[in-house]
Amino acid sequence: MNKFFLTLVFSTFFAFAKAQQVRLATFNIRVDVAKDAPANMWKDRAPMVNSLISFHNFDAFGIQEAQPNQLADMEKGLPSYTVVADGKHNGLNSSAIFFKTAVYDLVKSGSFWLAPNTTDGNKAWDAKYPRGCTWVALKDKKSGKVFYYFNTHLDHVGVEARKNSTKLIATKIKEIAGENPAAICGDFNFNQHDENYKGIQQSSVLTDSFVLSPIKYTPNGTFNGFNITRSSEERIDHIFVTKQIKVERYGILTDCFSGKYPSDHFPVMIDVTFKK
C-alpha cells in the first residue's frame, strides 16, 4: 500500500470525522392547564413527549411553554440529558434547552429579554406576556467543536413585539455567538408567508433550515391543536441557522399515540453538520 493511498484514506477518514452529524429540534410541549382535561392532560402526555424525544434521539432541543412540574417530569423521564432554563419567558413558563450530557460540555449559557432593555423582564411593545430567549454554548467532548443553540417563544398577540423581537434576536445571536455555528429554534407565532419570516430570510445572519435542507419530511404544518384530522402547510415553529451550518435533513414529526398527539404542536427536527 503506497503512501499516497494511505494519505487519501486518512484524509477521507478525518473529513468524515470532522463532519459529525448533530440532531437539533424544537418542541412546544403545551403548557399544563386544567382546561385541557380530561382528553389532553399533561400527566398523560408527558410519557408520550419523553418517548418521542428518546426515540428520535435529539442531541440538543428546545422546548417552549414548560412549567416547573413539566420540566421536572422531563428531567426524570430523560436522564441522559442536562437542562438549562434561565428565565420565565412566557408569564410563568420557560423556554428551556436540553442537551446530551455524555456528548457535550456546557461552555456557558444565558438569556435575554425581548425588550428594548434586554435585562428587563417586563412586557415590551404590544406583547401580552414578557418574552425572552435562552441560549447555550455546547462543546463536543470528542471533537472539541463549539456551537450555540438559542431557544425562544415570540408573543402570540403583539404584532410590533414579533417584529421588534425578530430584529433583536438576529442582532443578539451575532453578538453572542460571533463566528461560531449557531441556530435558533422556537415557536415564532408567524408562518413562512409572514413579513417577519421574509425579513429573517433576507438578513445576512439567519436562514430557515427548511429552505436549506435537501431532504424534507413535511406531512403537516407544525400546529395541530390536538386535532388528529387537522391539515395545514403553515410552519410557525422554526429552526433558523447561521452560514456555518449545513442542513442535511428537515422533518416535522407527526407521531401520535393511539390517536393522541403529545402536544398541540409537532416537533421540528433537523440533522446538521458544521462547516467550521
Secondary structure, 3 states (H helix, E strand, C coil): CCHHHHHHHHHHHHHHHHCCCEEEEEEECCCCCHHHCCCCCHHHHHHHHHHHHHHHCCCEEEEEEECHHHHHHHHHHCCCEEEECCCEEECCEEEEEEEECCCEEEEEEEEEECCCCCCCCCCCCCCCCCCEEEEEEEEECCCCCEEEEEEEECCCCCHHHHHHHHHHHHHHHHHHHCCCCEEEEEECCCCCCCHHHHHHHCCCCCEEHHHHCCEEECCCCCECCCCCCCCCCCCCEEEEECCCEEEEEEEECCCCECCECCCCECCEEEEEEECC
